[in-house]
Amino acid sequence: MTKAIRIHQPGGPEAMQLDDIEVPAPGPGEVQLRHRAIGLNFIDVYFRTGLYPGKLPLVLGNEGAGEVIALGKGVKEFKVGDRVAYAATPGAYSEVRNIASNVLVKLPKVISYETAAAMMLKGLTAQYLLRQTFRVKKGDTILIHAGAGGVGLIVCQWAKALGATVIATAGSAEKAKLAKKFGAKHVILYRTENFVERVRQITKGKLCDVVYDGIGQATFPASLDCIRPLGMFVSFGSASGPIEAFNIGLLNQKGSLFCTRPTLFTYTSQPGNLAKMARDLFRVVSSGAVKIPINSSYPLEQVADAHRALEARETTGSTILIP
């Protein structure tokens, strides 16, 4: 038996229960993993509330790091004792789990379990945003909403290392200070400032090459007014609620813009891409160009408190759970 956080029906933080569950021997192509640290992400809230449906009862969580303790038939790329990490695979809120070996990556010795759990989903998200969805280069100007959040702080640092000018939005002076510390050249306090007007002032009317938006409803369609003609709007999350259907002619009116809603799964499902993306992430973290701030840590059984803090936007950087 092992302990896991499950929901039996969608709901608020109180819907999560600490259950004893049976974990069978790993099946063909699977490994059994003992978690050392687990990541907390806003996508966990989407699964908990039912916005993203899952088969009930559902073990929540999409990111973790730990050691391999058993191998299923046919697994050749890992051995017992290997340090591994993963993202975008539900079932992380548990002490022990079985997981398909093809979603795992080996951890370099220089990266701790805690850092890995804090960065895999957010870091791989930042990788595809900056290096694949829109390939940021020296001289670009980008806008990242929620610059002091988990993805935001990684994007700020990585984009700066690539030579881009980073504009971030933040909800408080404390968060603005954090975003600046981690690479944002300009930070806009979106609660008291009009972020479109401030972007125009900062860029002297040239606007941004790309806007990365994990907020959704609250920042759309205003984000489109921050983008230069032929620039790109990248919606990668819906922290304030999903963007509703809109007339696609709006993209024409705003300057023949490109608009996309990518997901990590699409990028990692291509053969070999997960390992390549992870190497890219490990490289920038190992070099010191990107630091992974872990600003909160909770025991697994206190996950409801962690979710409340996340939904209240009280968190900055990454939050991890310790089983």
Secondary structure, DSSP 8 states (H G I E B T S, - for coil): -EEEEEESS--SGGGEEEEEE------TTEEEEEEEEEE--HHHHHHHHTSS---SSEE--SEEEEEEEEE-TT--S--TT-EEEEES-S--SBSEEEEEGGG-EE--TTS-HHHHHHHHHHHHHHHHIIIIIS---TT-EEEESSTTSHHHHHHHHHHHHTT-EEEEEESSHHHHHHHHHTT-SEEEETTTS-HHHHHHHHTTT--EEEEEESS-GGGTTGGGGGEEEEEEEEE---TT-------THHHHHTTS-EEE---HHHHHTSTTHHHHHHHHHHHHHHTTSS---EEEEEEGGGHHHHHHHHHTT---SEEEEE-
